[in-house]
Amino acid sequence: MELITKYFPGLSGKQLQQFRQLEQLFRDWNAKVNLISRKDIENLYEHHVLHSLAIAKVFLFQDDAEILDVGTGGGFPGVPLAILFPQVQFLLIDGTLKKIKVVQDVIQQLGLQNVRAQQARAEELKKQRFDFVVTRAVATLPQLLTWCQRLAKEKHRHSLPNGLIALKGGNLKAEIKALPKGEYTESYPISGFFEEPYFEGKFVVYLQL
């Protein structure tokens, strides 16, 4: 928890309590459903919660913005972002039902009113549109573009046009190069926000949709 308050010192009492609850909730669920590797559960706050919140160091979502988390898995980055932005609406989707059931329970236990989770894939969403799509460790940028480019609202309310925000590592230059010509991206090294060695080589990547 100290890691969260270190970089986000202005949290309310309710937000602090919700972030504290995450550890026990994920420990309990991880014993039943392998969401996070047994070894990595010890690093829940650094590797999963704080990593998710790196998005908030780049984007301050407007109140009532609508955000889609594609391939949310155990609820990352959507759940930590929903705690941080209680006035923003989040939809978390994943194709695996057992993961969605976990996320739905976590949402209920935390008392989060601004987030829903459902079993779905991005390509199955027909009518819904969003200000931003967020994702972590799901697919390459070209694949994400294919899935998500029709999901952005036409009206822009933020400093950057509506688009995709991906937490990425690995060979990012190759992924950006593989995008169709003319696609606009920005990348922000997370090590510029958080000093822990884990974040070296990891980025917040914005892709305009």
Helices and strands as residue ranges (DSSP letters): H 2-7, H 13-30, G 40-43, I 44-50, H 51-53, G 54-57, E 66-70, H 78-84, E 89-94, H 97-110, E 115-119, G 122-124, E 132-136, H 141-148, E 163-168, H 172-177, E 185-189, G 190-192, G 197-199, E 203-208
